[in-house]
Structures are given as C-alpha cells and as structure tokens.
Amino acid sequence: MITSEFANQFAQEWLSSWNNHDLDAILSHYADDFEMISPYIVAITGESSGTLQGKKAVGQYWAAALAKYPELHFELRQVLVGVQCIVIYYQGISGMAGEIFVFSQEGKVIKSIAHYE
C-alpha cells in the first residue's frame, strides 16, 4: 500500500527533477524496463502506439522533449493515492496534465500513463 507521505515525496522529487531538466534524476524514479504511455510519444517520436519500453527508449524521448521545450516547467496541483499507484495532477506548459504512476514493491515506477487536456 502506498502512503500519502510516499506519494507526496515522490511527486515533489519528480517535479523538481523535471523543473531542473535533470534527465538522470528523472530516470532515477523508474525501473529499468518500465513502460511509458503518452500522446506526446506519438508527436515527438512518431511511435504510433504512444508507448515506449525501458529507460533507454524513454530517456531518448525525454531528452528530445526537454530540448524541444526549454521553458518546460510543472506546477503541482494535487496528488492522489491508490494501492500500488498514484496520480499526479499538475499544470504543464500547455495546460493541465494527469499522470498515473504504477510502482513496484521496491518503490520504482514500472508503468506511467500520461493524460493532457
């Protein structure tokens, strides 16, 4: 069971990593073989499924996104707690976003699904 304390700490660290444009810090939150699903994957990489697997592939995608959006900054709005997952609701550069994070027993993200308005 994920605690509210864990969820809020994760959210703060995750947003700080993104706002600092620190790719290594961002990737440190994820398992090596995690899955990322996002409509931006289609837009940035051309991968029609919107899905990438593993730190290498997702790291390349995020590096391209950080380069494409140098003004990228997120502002936390709310953190929702589930059983093995959390939702971070935040203001992004083009509107509100909600991201689901599913965690392993070791506390690393194994799947992330992003949603945007």
N, CA, C and O atoms as a printed pandas DataFrame, in Angstrom:
     atom_number atom_name residue_name chain_id  residue_number  x_coord  y_coord  z_coord
0              1         N          MET        A               1    0.850   -1.190    0.000
1              2        CA          MET        A               1    0.000    0.000    0.000
2              3         C          MET        A               1    0.886    1.240    0.000
3              4         O          MET        A               1    1.832    1.334    0.781
4              5         N          ILE        A               2    0.583    2.161   -0.854
5              6        CA          ILE        A               2    1.335    3.410   -0.925
6              7         C          ILE        A               2    0.767    4.385    0.101
7              8         O          ILE        A               2   -0.448    4.545    0.221
8              9         N          THR        A               3    1.657    5.026    0.828
9             10        CA          THR        A               3    1.222    6.009    1.810
10            11         C          THR        A               3    1.153    7.393    1.185
11            12         O          THR        A               3    1.786    7.662    0.164
12            13         N          SER        A               4    0.391    8.248    1.801
13            14        CA          SER        A               4    0.301    9.631    1.361
14            15         C          SER        A               4    1.665   10.304    1.442
15            16         O          SER        A               4    2.016   11.107    0.578
16            17         N          GLU        A               5    2.435    9.977    2.477
17            18        CA          GLU        A               5    3.777   10.548    2.633
18            19         C          GLU        A               5    4.683   10.164    1.460
19            20         O          GLU        A               5    5.368   11.017    0.894
20            21         N          PHE        A               6    4.683    8.872    1.098
21            22        CA          PHE        A               6    5.485    8.416   -0.044
22            23         C          PHE        A               6    5.047    9.120   -1.319
23            24         O          PHE        A               6    5.880    9.598   -2.088
24            25         N          ALA        A               7    3.732    9.182   -1.544
25            26        CA          ALA        A               7    3.194    9.779   -2.772
26            27         C          ALA        A               7    3.590   11.245   -2.895
27            28         O          ALA        A               7    4.014   11.688   -3.963
28            29         N          ASN        A               8    3.454   11.994   -1.813
29            30        CA          ASN        A               8    3.797   13.415   -1.853
30            31         C          ASN        A               8    5.291   13.645   -2.011
31            32         O          ASN        A               8    5.704   14.567   -2.715
32            33         N          GLN        A               9    6.103   12.824   -1.367
33            34        CA          GLN        A               9    7.557   12.953   -1.531
34            35         C          GLN        A               9    7.962   12.630   -2.968
35            36         O          GLN        A               9    8.767   13.341   -3.571
36            37         N          PHE        A              10    7.395   11.549   -3.510
37            38        CA          PHE        A              10    7.682   11.194   -4.895
38            39         C          PHE        A              10    7.307   12.344   -5.828
39            40         O          PHE        A              10    8.091   12.724   -6.698
40            41         N          ALA        A              11    6.103   12.898   -5.643
41            42        CA          ALA        A              11    5.625   13.980   -6.511
42            43         C          ALA        A              11    6.557   15.183   -6.452
43            44         O          ALA        A              11    6.881   15.762   -7.490
44            45         N          GLN        A              12    6.989   15.565   -5.267
45            46        CA          GLN        A              12    7.889   16.714   -5.128
46            47         C          GLN        A              12    9.234   16.449   -5.816
47            48         O          GLN        A              12    9.754   17.314   -6.520
48            49         N          GLU        A              13    9.792   15.257   -5.611
49            50        CA          GLU        A              13   11.071   14.909   -6.242
50            51         C          GLU        A              13   10.935   14.824   -7.757
51            52         O          GLU        A              13   11.814   15.278   -8.488
52            53         N          TRP        A              14    9.845   14.248   -8.223
53            54        CA          TRP        A              14    9.605   14.086   -9.653
54            55         C          TRP        A              14    9.488   15.453  -10.330
55            56         O          TRP        A              14   10.126   15.705  -11.352
56            57         N          LEU        A              15    8.657   16.341   -9.745
57            58        CA          LEU        A              15    8.504   17.677  -10.321
58            59         C          LEU        A              15    9.812   18.461  -10.276
59            60         O          LEU        A              15   10.152   19.149  -11.238
60            61         N          SER        A              16   10.539   18.365   -9.186
61            62        CA          SER        A              16   11.824   19.068   -9.074
62            63         C          SER        A              16   12.795   18.595  -10.155
63            64         O          SER        A              16   13.488   19.407  -10.766
64            65         N          SER        A              17   12.847   17.289  -10.389
65            66        CA          SER        A              17   13.729   16.738  -11.431
66            67         C          SER        A              17   13.373   17.294  -12.800
67            68         O          SER        A              17   14.252   17.694  -13.563
68            69         N          TRP        A              18   12.079   17.319  -13.109
69            70        CA          TRP        A              18   11.631   17.864  -14.395
70            71         C          TRP        A              18   11.916   19.364  -14.493
71            72         O          TRP        A              18   12.412   19.842  -15.514
72            73         N          ASN        A              19   11.603   20.095  -13.436
73            74        CA          ASN        A              19   11.795   21.549  -13.470
74            75         C          ASN        A              19   13.264   21.937  -13.552
75            76         O          ASN        A              19   13.595   23.020  -14.034
76            77         N          ASN        A              20   14.149   21.058  -13.082
77            78        CA          ASN        A              20   15.590   21.286  -13.206
78            79         C          ASN        A              20   16.144   20.734  -14.510
79            80         O          ASN        A              20   17.335   20.872  -14.789
80            81         N          HIS        A              21   15.289   20.112  -15.306
81            82        CA          HIS        A              21   15.694   19.497  -16.585
82            83         C          HIS        A              21   16.844   18.507  -16.375
83            84         O          HIS        A              21   17.774   18.439  -17.178
84            85         N          ASP        A              22   16.762   17.743  -15.283
85            86        CA          ASP        A              22   17.799   16.784  -14.898
86            87         C          ASP        A              22   17.352   15.386  -15.295
87            88         O          ASP        A              22   16.674   14.705  -14.525
88            89         N          LEU        A              23   17.727   14.956  -16.495
89            90        CA          LEU        A              23   17.267   13.684  -17.043
90            91         C          LEU        A              23   17.674   12.506  -16.164
91            92         O          LEU        A              23   16.874   11.593  -15.959
92            93         N          ASP        A              24   18.894   12.504  -15.642
93            94        CA          ASP        A              24   19.322   11.396  -14.772
94            95         C          ASP        A              24   18.453   11.310  -13.522
95            96         O          ASP        A              24   18.072   10.218  -13.100
96            97         N          ALA        A              25   18.142   12.457  -12.932
97            98        CA          ALA        A              25   17.287   12.474  -11.739
98            99         C          ALA        A              25   15.872   12.008  -12.087
99           100         O          ALA        A              25   15.244   11.287  -11.311
100          101         N          ILE        A              26   15.376   12.418  -13.243
101          102        CA          ILE        A              26   14.039   11.980  -13.675
102          103         C          ILE        A              26   14.027   10.458  -13.797
103          104         O          ILE        A              26   13.154    9.792  -13.239
104          105         N          LEU        A              27   14.993    9.915  -14.525
105          106        CA          LEU        A              27   15.037    8.469  -14.772
106          107         C          LEU        A              27   15.289    7.654  -13.511
107          108         O          LEU        A              27   14.964    6.467  -13.478
108          109         N          SER        A              28   15.858    8.257  -12.475
109          110        CA          SER        A              28   16.150    7.521  -11.242
110          111         C          SER        A              28   14.883    7.026  -10.543
111          112         O          SER        A              28   14.963    6.151   -9.681
112          113         N          HIS        A              29   13.740    7.559  -10.891
113          114        CA          HIS        A              29   12.483    7.159  -10.271
114          115         C          HIS        A              29   11.877    5.895  -10.898
115          116         O          HIS        A              29   10.883    5.370  -10.397
116          117         N          TYR        A              30   12.470    5.414  -11.979
117          118        CA          TYR        A              30   11.860    4.362  -12.780
118          119         C          TYR        A              30   12.670    3.071  -12.775
119          120         O          TYR        A              30   13.897    3.095  -12.689
120          121         N          ALA        A              31   11.959    1.934  -12.868
121          122        CA          ALA        A              31   12.600    0.633  -13.077
122          123         C          ALA        A              31   13.210    0.603  -14.473
123          124         O          ALA        A              31   12.767    1.333  -15.360
124          125         N          ASP        A              32   14.219   -0.233  -14.673
125          126        CA          ASP        A              32   14.923   -0.273  -15.957
126          127         C          ASP        A              32   14.009   -0.594  -17.138
127          128         O          ASP        A              32   14.216   -0.082  -18.238
128          129         N          ASP        A              33   13.003   -1.436  -16.918
129          130        CA          ASP        A              33   12.161   -1.893  -18.025
130          131         C          ASP        A              33   10.751   -1.283  -17.981
131          132         O          ASP        A              33    9.805   -1.884  -18.489
132          133         N          PHE        A              34   10.606   -0.094  -17.377
133          134        CA          PHE        A              34    9.275    0.493  -17.237
134          135         C          PHE        A              34    8.651    0.833  -18.587
135          136         O          PHE        A              34    9.341    0.956  -19.599
136          137         N          GLU        A              35    7.338    0.979  -18.574
137          138        CA          GLU        A              35    6.567    1.304  -19.772
138          139         C          GLU        A              35    5.978    2.698  -19.613
139          140         O          GLU        A              35    5.427    3.036  -18.565
140          141         N          MET        A              36    6.100    3.506  -20.666
141          142        CA          MET        A              36    5.567    4.867  -20.684
142          143         C          MET        A              36    4.557    4.976  -21.811
143          144         O          MET        A              36    4.838    4.592  -22.946
144          145         N          ILE        A              37    3.371    5.504  -21.494
145          146        CA          ILE        A              37    2.319    5.707  -22.482
146          147         C          ILE        A              37    1.936    7.181  -22.455
147          148         O          ILE        A              37    1.598    7.723  -21.402
148          149         N          SER        A              38    1.989    7.824  -23.615
149          150        CA          SER        A              38    1.692    9.251  -23.690
150          151         C          SER        A              38    1.361    9.654  -25.121
151          152         O          SER        A              38    1.974    9.149  -26.061
152          153         N          PRO        A              39    0.396   10.561  -25.299
153          154        CA          PRO        A              39    0.148   11.071  -26.647
154          155         C          PRO        A              39    1.328   11.871  -27.199
155          156         O          PRO        A              39    1.480   11.988  -28.415
156          157         N          TYR        A              40    2.163   12.421  -26.317
157          158        CA          TYR        A              40    3.340   13.154  -26.789
158          159         C          TYR        A              40    4.388   12.229  -27.403
159          160         O          TYR        A              40    5.208   12.671  -28.209
160          161         N          ILE        A              41    4.368   10.953  -27.028
161          162        CA          ILE        A              41    5.282    9.989  -27.656
162          163         C          ILE        A              41    5.005    9.942  -29.155
163          164         O          ILE        A              41    5.933    9.900  -29.963
164          165         N          VAL        A              42    3.739    9.948  -29.518
165          166        CA          VAL        A              42    3.363    9.950  -30.941
166          167         C          VAL        A              42    3.892   11.219  -31.596
167          168         O          VAL        A              42    4.498   11.159  -32.666
168          169         N          ALA        A              43    3.669   12.364  -30.964
169          170        CA          ALA        A              43    4.051   13.655  -31.554
170          171         C          ALA        A              43    5.560   13.835  -31.665
171          172         O          ALA        A              43    6.047   14.386  -32.652
172          173         N          ILE        A              44    6.302   13.378  -30.666
173          174        CA          ILE        A              44    7.746   13.642  -30.631
174          175         C          ILE        A              44    8.557   12.550  -31.324
175          176         O          ILE        A              44    9.536   12.847  -32.008
176          177         N          THR        A              45    8.152   11.274  -31.149
177          178        CA          THR        A              45    8.958   10.181  -31.721
178          179         C          THR        A              45    8.361    9.578  -32.981
179          180         O          THR        A              45    9.065    8.927  -33.753
180          181         N          GLY        A              46    7.056    9.792  -33.196
181          182        CA          GLY        A              46    6.404    9.170  -34.334
182          183         C          GLY        A              46    5.955    7.745  -34.056
183          184         O          GLY        A              46    5.421    7.084  -34.947
184          185         N          GLU        A              47    6.162    7.257  -32.833
185          186        CA          GLU        A              47    5.729    5.909  -32.454
186          187         C          GLU        A              47    4.210    5.911  -32.330
187          188         O          GLU        A              47    3.659    6.473  -31.383
188          189         N          SER        A              48    3.529    5.275  -33.298
189          190        CA          SER        A              48    2.073    5.381  -33.396
190          191         C          SER        A              48    1.320    4.761  -32.226
191          192         O          SER        A              48    0.173    5.131  -31.972
192          193         N          SER        A              49    1.937    3.828  -31.509
193          194        CA          SER        A              49    1.264    3.207  -30.368
194          195         C          SER        A              49    1.223    4.133  -29.157
195          196         O          SER        A              49    0.427    3.923  -28.242
196          197         N          GLY        A              50    2.088    5.171  -29.146
197          198        CA          GLY        A              50    2.165    6.057  -27.992
198          199         C          GLY        A              50    2.827    5.408  -26.791
199          200         O          GLY        A              50    2.717    5.913  -25.674
200          201         N          THR        A              51    3.513    4.294  -27.008
201          202        CA          THR        A              51    4.108    3.513  -25.921
202          203         C          THR        A              51    5.598    3.294  -26.175
203          204         O          THR        A              51    6.015    2.969  -27.287
204          205         N          LEU        A              52    6.389    3.479  -25.117
205          206        CA          LEU        A              52    7.812    3.157  -25.154
206          207         C          LEU        A              52    8.137    2.271  -23.963
207          208         O          LEU        A              52    7.501    2.364  -22.913
208          209         N          GLN        A              53    9.137    1.407  -24.136
209          210        CA          GLN        A              53    9.522    0.460  -23.094
210          211         C          GLN        A              53   10.996    0.652  -22.750
211          212         O          GLN        A              53   11.848    0.652  -23.639
212          213         N          GLY        A              54   11.295    0.813  -21.467
213          214        CA          GLY        A              54   12.663    0.829  -20.969
214          215         C          GLY        A              54   13.276    2.216  -20.868
215          216         O          GLY        A              54   12.886    3.150  -21.568
216          217         N          LYS        A              55   14.257    2.317  -19.965
217          218        CA          LYS        A              55   14.901    3.605  -19.700
218          219         C          LYS        A              55   15.611    4.178  -20.917
219          220         O          LYS        A              55   15.604    5.393  -21.114
220          221         N          LYS        A              56   16.225    3.329  -21.738
221          222        CA          LYS        A              56   16.952    3.851  -22.893
222          223         C          LYS        A              56   15.997    4.551  -23.862
223          224         O          LYS        A              56   16.232    5.694  -24.255
224          225         N          ALA        A              57   14.937    3.870  -24.240
225          226        CA          ALA        A              57   13.989    4.444  -25.204
226          227         C          ALA        A              57   13.286    5.665  -24.631
227          228         O          ALA        A              57   13.164    6.687  -25.308
228          229         N          VAL        A              58   12.825    5.568  -23.397
229          230        CA          VAL        A              58   12.114    6.691  -22.789
230          231         C          VAL        A              58   13.080    7.847  -22.525
231          232         O          VAL        A              58   12.716    9.012  -22.683
232          233         N          GLY        A              59   14.311    7.521  -22.122
233          234        CA          GLY        A              59   15.311    8.569  -21.895
234          235         C          GLY        A              59   15.595    9.368  -23.157
235          236         O          GLY        A              59   15.748   10.588  -23.096
236          237         N          GLN        A              60   15.667    8.697  -24.294
237          238        CA          GLN        A              60   15.878    9.398  -25.564
238          239         C          GLN        A              60   14.683   10.294  -25.889
239          240         O          GLN        A              60   14.853   11.424  -26.347
240          241         N          TYR        A              61   13.491    9.788  -25.651
241          242        CA          TYR        A              61   12.263   10.566  -25.876
242          243         C          TYR        A              61   12.241   11.794  -24.973
243          244         O          TYR        A              61   11.966   12.903  -25.432
244          245         N          TRP        A              62   12.533   11.595  -23.681
245          246        CA          TRP        A              62   12.512   12.732  -22.756
246          247         C          TRP        A              62   13.615   13.734  -23.056
247          248         O          TRP        A              62   13.408   14.936  -22.891
248          249         N          ALA        A              63   14.784   13.273  -23.493
249          250        CA          ALA        A              63   15.854   14.199  -23.882
250          251         C          ALA        A              63   15.385   15.073  -25.046
251          252         O          ALA        A              63   15.635   16.278  -25.063
252          253         N          ALA        A              64   14.708   14.463  -26.011
253          254        CA          ALA        A              64   14.173   15.228  -27.144
254          255         C          ALA        A              64   13.102   16.212  -26.678
255          256         O          ALA        A              64   13.045   17.343  -27.160
256          257         N          ALA        A              65   12.257   15.786  -25.747
257          258        CA          ALA        A              65   11.206   16.671  -25.231
258          259         C          ALA        A              65   11.801   17.856  -24.478
259          260         O          ALA        A              65   11.348   18.989  -24.642
260          261         N          LEU        A              66   12.816   17.597  -23.650
261          262        CA          LEU        A              66   13.464   18.685  -22.912
262          263         C          LEU        A              66   14.136   19.668  -23.864
263          264         O          LEU        A              66   14.125   20.874  -23.618
264          265         N          ALA        A              67   14.718   19.164  -24.943
265          266        CA          ALA        A              67   15.353   20.042  -25.932
266          267         C          ALA        A              67   14.298   20.851  -26.693
267          268         O          ALA        A              67   14.509   22.024  -27.002
268          269         N          LYS        A              68   13.168   20.214  -26.992
269          270        CA          LYS        A              68   12.106   20.874  -27.753
270          271         C          LYS        A              68   11.373   21.928  -26.924
271          272         O          LYS        A              68   10.882   22.917  -27.466
272          273         N          TYR        A              69   11.301   21.716  -25.614
273          274        CA          TYR        A              69   10.564   22.620  -24.717
274          275         C          TYR        A              69   11.485   23.142  -23.614
275          276         O          TYR        A              69   11.360   22.725  -22.463
276          277         N          PRO        A              70   12.410   24.051  -23.947
277          278        CA          PRO        A              70   13.351   24.540  -22.926
278          279         C          PRO        A              70   12.670   25.313  -21.798
279          280         O          PRO        A              70   13.254   25.483  -20.727
280          281         N          GLU        A              71   11.451   25.779  -22.023
281          282        CA          GLU        A              71   10.708   26.513  -20.994
282          283         C          GLU        A              71    9.881   25.577  -20.114
283          284         O          GLU        A              71    9.127   26.044  -19.261
284          285         N          LEU        A              72   10.010   24.272  -20.309
285          286        CA          LEU        A              72    9.217   23.291  -19.590
286          287         C          LEU        A              72    9.293   23.511  -18.082
287          288         O          LEU        A              72   10.377   23.578  -17.504
288          289         N          HIS        A              73    8.132   23.622  -17.462
289          290        CA          HIS        A              73    8.026   23.787  -16.013
290          291         C          HIS        A              73    6.678   23.245  -15.576
291          292         O          HIS        A              73    5.656   23.538  -16.196
292          293         N          PHE        A              74    6.672   22.457  -14.510
293          294        CA          PHE        A              74    5.447   21.874  -13.984
294          295         C          PHE        A              74    5.130   22.482  -12.619
295          296         O          PHE        A              74    6.031   22.788  -11.838
296          297         N          GLU        A              75    3.838   22.652  -12.348
297          298        CA          GLU        A              75    3.374   23.120  -11.040
298          299         C          GLU        A              75    2.368   22.113  -10.489
299          300         O          GLU        A              75    1.344   21.835  -11.112
300          301         N          LEU        A              76    2.674   21.580   -9.329
301          302        CA          LEU        A              76    1.837   20.565   -8.698
302          303         C          LEU        A              76    0.487   21.143   -8.289
303          304         O          LEU        A              76    0.411   22.225   -7.705
304          305         N          ARG        A              77   -0.576   20.408   -8.603
305          306        CA          ARG        A              77   -1.919   20.787   -8.179
306          307         C          ARG        A              77   -2.468   19.813   -7.137
307          308         O          ARG        A              77   -3.065   20.222   -6.141
308          309         N          GLN        A              78   -2.255   18.501   -7.384
309          310        CA          GLN        A              78   -2.806   17.517   -6.460
310          311         C          GLN        A              78   -2.126   16.169   -6.658
311          312         O          GLN        A              78   -1.676   15.836   -7.755
312          313         N          VAL        A              79   -2.059   15.399   -5.573
313          314        CA          VAL        A              79   -1.544   14.034   -5.615
314          315         C          VAL        A              79   -2.645   13.123   -5.075
315          316         O          VAL        A              79   -3.182   13.354   -3.992
316          317         N          LEU        A              80   -2.973   12.088   -5.843
317          318        CA          LEU        A              80   -3.993   11.120   -5.443
318          319         C          LEU        A              80   -3.307    9.778   -5.190
319          320         O          LEU        A              80   -2.420    9.378   -5.944
320          321         N          VAL        A              81   -3.718    9.091   -4.135
321          322        CA          VAL        A              81   -3.061    7.853   -3.719
322          323         C          VAL        A              81   -3.950    6.649   -3.994
323          324         O          VAL        A              81   -5.135    6.646   -3.661
324          325         N          GLY        A              82   -3.357    5.622   -4.610
325          326        CA          GLY        A              82   -4.032    4.351   -4.840
326          327         C          GLY        A              82   -3.329    3.236   -4.093
327          328         O          GLY        A              82   -2.569    3.491   -3.158
328          329         N          VAL        A              83   -3.578    1.993   -4.502
329          330        CA          VAL        A              83   -2.978    0.845   -3.816
330          331         C          VAL        A              83   -1.514    0.697   -4.195
331          332         O          VAL        A              83   -0.655    0.765   -3.316
332          333         N          GLN        A              84   -1.204    0.502   -5.440
333          334        CA          GLN        A              84    0.186    0.426   -5.909
334          335         C          GLN        A              84    0.474    1.533   -6.917
335          336         O          GLN        A              84    1.395    1.422   -7.725
336          337         N          CYS        A              85   -0.317    2.595   -6.864
337          338        CA          CYS        A              85   -0.155    3.669   -7.833
338          339         C          CYS        A              85   -0.557    5.009   -7.239
339          340         O          CYS        A              85   -1.227    5.087   -6.209
340          341         N          ILE        A              86   -0.128    6.048   -7.915
341          342        CA          ILE        A              86   -0.532    7.407   -7.564
342          343         C          ILE        A              86   -0.866    8.145   -8.857
343          344         O          ILE        A              86   -0.496    7.718   -9.950
344          345         N          VAL        A              87   -1.569    9.257   -8.706
345          346        CA          VAL        A              87   -1.820   10.170   -9.811
346          347         C          VAL        A              87   -1.271   11.527   -9.405
347          348         O          VAL        A              87   -1.567   12.030   -8.322
348          349         N          ILE        A              88   -0.473   12.109  -10.278
349          350        CA          ILE        A              88   -0.012   13.475  -10.072
350          351         C          ILE        A              88   -0.755   14.343  -11.075
351          352         O          ILE        A              88   -0.689   14.131  -12.285
352          353         N          TYR        A              89   -1.460   15.320  -10.538
353          354        CA          TYR        A              89   -2.207   16.277  -11.353
354          355         C          TYR        A              89   -1.432   17.581  -11.304
355          356         O          TYR        A              89   -1.200   18.126  -10.226
356          357         N          TYR        A              90   -1.027   18.089  -12.474
357          358        CA          TYR        A              90   -0.144   19.249  -12.497
358          359         C          TYR        A              90   -0.412   20.141  -13.702
359          360         O          TYR        A              90   -0.974   19.716  -14.711
360          361         N          GLN        A              91    0.012   21.391  -13.557
361          362        CA          GLN        A              91   -0.028   22.355  -14.654
362          363         C          GLN        A              91    1.243   22.176  -15.467
363          364         O          GLN        A              91    2.346   22.287  -14.933
364          365         N          GLY        A              92    1.093   21.900  -16.750
365          366        CA          GLY        A              92    2.226   21.791  -17.649
366          367         C          GLY        A              92    2.344   23.032  -18.504
367          368         O          GLY        A              92    1.695   24.041  -18.228
368          369         N          ILE        A              93    3.164   22.970  -19.537
369          370        CA          ILE        A              93    3.376   24.149  -20.372
370          371         C          ILE        A              93    2.189   24.441  -21.285
371          372         O          ILE        A              93    2.018   25.574  -21.735
372          373         N          SER        A              94    1.364   23.425  -21.561
373          374        CA          SER        A              94    0.234   23.662  -22.466
374          375         C          SER        A              94   -1.112   23.385  -21.811
375          376         O          SER        A              94   -2.117   23.249  -22.509
376          377         N          GLY        A              95   -1.153   23.299  -20.495
377          378        CA          GLY        A              95   -2.414   23.060  -19.798
378          379         C          GLY        A              95   -2.254   22.051  -18.687
379          380         O          GLY        A              95   -1.141   21.715  -18.281
380          381         N          MET        A              96   -3.379   21.576  -18.207
381          382        CA          MET        A              96   -3.372   20.626  -17.106
382          383         C          MET        A              96   -3.021   19.229  -17.611
383          384         O          MET        A              96   -3.320   18.856  -18.745
384          385         N          ALA        A              97   -2.370   18.465  -16.714
385          386        CA          ALA        A              97   -1.970   17.099  -17.028
386          387         C          ALA        A              97   -2.186   16.223  -15.809
387          388         O          ALA        A              97   -2.092   16.683  -14.671
388          389         N          GLY        A              98   -2.472   14.979  -16.056
389          390        CA          GLY        A              98   -2.582   13.980  -15.004
390          391         C          GLY        A              98   -1.778   12.777  -15.412
391          392         O          GLY        A              98   -1.892   12.292  -16.538
392          393         N          GLU        A              99   -0.961   12.292  -14.496
393          394        CA          GLU        A              99   -0.122   11.148  -14.833
394          395         C          GLU        A              99   -0.283   10.080  -13.766
395          396         O          GLU        A              99   -0.173   10.346  -12.569
396          397         N          ILE        A             100   -0.546    8.862  -14.230
397          398        CA          ILE        A             100   -0.670    7.698  -13.360
398          399         C          ILE        A             100    0.692    7.028  -13.279
399          400         O          ILE        A             100    1.340    6.800  -14.300
400          401         N          PHE        A             101    1.123    6.716  -12.070
401          402        CA          PHE        A             101    2.388    6.022  -11.840
402          403         C          PHE        A             101    2.097    4.733  -11.088
403          404         O          PHE        A             101    1.543    4.769   -9.989
404          405         N          VAL        A             102    2.463    3.593  -11.666
405          406        CA          VAL        A             102    2.318    2.293  -11.027
406          407         C          VAL        A             102    3.696    1.890  -10.516
407          408         O          VAL        A             102    4.683    1.965  -11.248
408          409         N          PHE        A             103    3.758    1.459   -9.248
409          410        CA          PHE        A             103    5.035    1.187   -8.590
410          411         C          PHE        A             103    5.274   -0.296   -8.351
411          412         O          PHE        A             103    4.343   -1.073   -8.145
412          413         N          SER        A             104    6.544   -0.661   -8.384
413          414        CA          SER        A             104    6.983   -2.000   -7.987
414          415         C          SER        A             104    7.031   -2.060   -6.457
415          416         O          SER        A             104    6.872   -1.040   -5.787
416          417         N          GLN        A             105    7.247   -3.243   -5.918
417          418        CA          GLN        A             105    7.407   -3.399   -4.470
418          419         C          GLN        A             105    8.633   -2.642   -3.961
419          420         O          GLN        A             105    8.703   -2.295   -2.782
420          421         N          GLU        A             106    9.605   -2.383   -4.852
421          422        CA          GLU        A             106   10.830   -1.659   -4.490
422          423         C          GLU        A             106   10.654   -0.143   -4.553
423          424         O          GLU        A             106   11.594    0.598   -4.263
424          425         N          GLY        A             107    9.484    0.319   -4.921
425          426        CA          GLY        A             107    9.211    1.753   -4.953
426          427         C          GLY        A             107    9.633    2.456   -6.224
427          428         O          GLY        A             107    9.731    3.683   -6.246
428          429         N          LYS        A             108    9.887    1.698   -7.294
429          430        CA          LYS        A             108   10.232    2.284   -8.593
430          431         C          LYS        A             108    9.014    2.220   -9.514
431          432         O          LYS        A             108    8.199    1.302   -9.422
432          433         N          VAL        A             109    8.905    3.199  -10.391
433          434        CA          VAL        A             109    7.797    3.226  -11.340
434          435         C          VAL        A             109    8.003    2.139  -12.386
435          436         O          VAL        A             109    9.068    2.047  -12.996
436          437         N          ILE        A             110    6.966    1.308  -12.590
437          438        CA          ILE        A             110    7.034    0.260  -13.617
438          439         C          ILE        A             110    6.145    0.590  -14.821
439          440         O          ILE        A             110    6.298    0.013  -15.898
440          441         N          LYS        A             111    5.215    1.529  -14.618
441          442        CA          LYS        A             111    4.359    1.957  -15.718
442          443         C          LYS        A             111    3.876    3.369  -15.431
443          444         O          LYS        A             111    3.528    3.702  -14.298
444          445         N          SER        A             112    3.859    4.194  -16.469
445          446        CA          SER        A             112    3.382    5.554  -16.351
446          447         C          SER        A             112    2.490    5.851  -17.550
447          448         O          SER        A             112    2.829    5.551  -18.695
448          449         N          ILE        A             113    1.334    6.451  -17.250
449          450        CA          ILE        A             113    0.372    6.779  -18.302
450          451         C          ILE        A             113    0.027    8.255  -18.148
451          452         O          ILE        A             113   -0.519    8.670  -17.125
452          453         N          ALA        A             114    0.349    9.046  -19.171
453          454        CA          ALA        A             114    0.140   10.492  -19.119
454          455         C          ALA        A             114   -1.132   10.884  -19.857
455          456         O          ALA        A             114   -1.477   10.310  -20.890
456          457         N          HIS        A             115   -1.821   11.878  -19.301
457          458        CA          HIS        A             115   -3.054   12.417  -19.876
458          459         C          HIS        A             115   -2.967   13.932  -19.891
459          460         O          HIS        A             115   -2.478   14.540  -18.939
460          461         N          TYR        A             116   -3.442   14.541  -20.971
461          462        CA          TYR        A             116   -3.354   16.001  -21.121
462          463         C          TYR        A             116   -4.686   16.546  -21.603
463          464         O          TYR        A             116   -5.443   15.858  -22.288
464          465         N          GLU        A             117   -4.968   17.815  -21.228
465          466        CA          GLU        A             117   -6.197   18.428  -21.707
466          467         C          GLU        A             117   -5.992   18.959  -23.100
467          468         O          GLU        A             117   -6.917   19.518  -23.690
